[in-house]
Amino acid sequence: DTAVSQTPKYLVTQMGNDKSIKCEQNLGHDTMYWYKQDSKKFLKIMFSYNNKELIINETVPNRFSPKSPDKAHLNLHINSLELGDSAVYFCASSQDLRTGAAETQYFGPGTRLLVL
Amino acid sequence: AQSVTQPDIHITVSEGASLELRCNYSYGATPYLFWYVQSPGQGLQLLLKYFSGDTLVQGIKGFEAEFKRSQSSFNLRKPSVHWSDAAEYFCAVDPYSGGYQKVTFGTGTKLQVIP
């Protein structure tokens, strides 16, 4: 069974379009994250949610809007896509980011977004 | 400024040789420390982590890391590298001082293994 899954795996689209990436975890975790990995492999946190509540929002353009319908799902919607949005987007989950116990994060396989 | 540094962008080792990947951090107190591995086309997987206790930490796939407070380092080691270890390795830190965790990743070290 896949622990953290993302769809789609690949996404090619034109500038100005709106797209969504979905993430689901079946680990029973309370916390979920979105990361962006650029072409140089630099991995940067974008958002984290704990039990559907937004906890971390890292200076991300408001064209990016996360939505968590329940604690097992965290979707990422991107409006008016730009060339610079091309990257690999990773979803991750952990037990609870507020326990302070060095929680392990479990990553999905990534969504490769290419904006033309 | 707080940061985590992986000084080696790319390392090449022969199969069977030993490996050490460097990681240094700059934080006021000892953060929580992690090593993750990313195989080509895959997400990241935790190798090991340190948050207290014994400074030599054992992980999966035969990896270990040693926390050295005096050097602000958390270097990853493996005594004998296998071809399947070729991947990107990320050091990560969480300064956690109450509240919630927020992990910062280093820029990664790409490991190439030659026969």
Contacts between the chains, C-beta under 8 A, distances in Angstrom:
chain1	res1	chain2	res2	distance
A	4	B	43	7.3
A	40	B	107	7.3
A	41	B	38	7.9
A	41	B	88	5.9
A	41	B	107	7.0
A	41	B	108	4.7
A	41	B	110	7.7
A	42	B	105	7.8
A	42	B	107	5.6
A	42	B	108	7.5
A	43	B	44	7.6
A	43	B	90	6.6
A	43	B	105	4.3
A	43	B	108	7.6
A	44	B	105	7.5
A	45	B	102	6.8
A	45	B	103	7.0
A	45	B	104	7.8
A	48	B	100	7.9
A	48	B	102	7.7
A	50	B	100	7.3
A	55	B	100	5.6
A	56	B	100	7.4
A	56	B	102	6.0
A	90	B	43	5.7
A	90	B	44	7.2
A	92	B	43	7.6
A	92	B	44	7.7
A	94	B	101	7.8
A	97	B	100	4.8
A	97	B	101	4.4
A	97	B	102	7.7
A	98	B	99	7.3
A	98	B	100	4.7
A	98	B	101	7.4
A	100	B	96	5.4
A	100	B	98	7.1
A	100	B	101	6.9
A	101	B	51	7.2
A	102	B	32	4.1
A	102	B	34	7.5
A	102	B	49	5.3
A	102	B	50	7.7
A	102	B	51	3.8
A	102	B	94	6.7
A	102	B	96	7.6
A	102	B	101	7.9
A	103	B	101	6.3
A	104	B	34	7.9
A	104	B	46	4.8
A	104	B	49	6.8
A	105	B	44	7.6
A	105	B	46	7.2
A	105	B	103	6.8
A	106	B	46	7.9
A	107	B	36	8.0
A	107	B	43	3.3
A	107	B	44	4.4
A	107	B	45	7.1
A	108	B	43	5.3
A	109	B	41	7.7
A	109	B	42	6.1
A	109	B	43	5.0
A	110	B	41	7.8
A	110	B	42	7.5
A	110	B	43	5.6
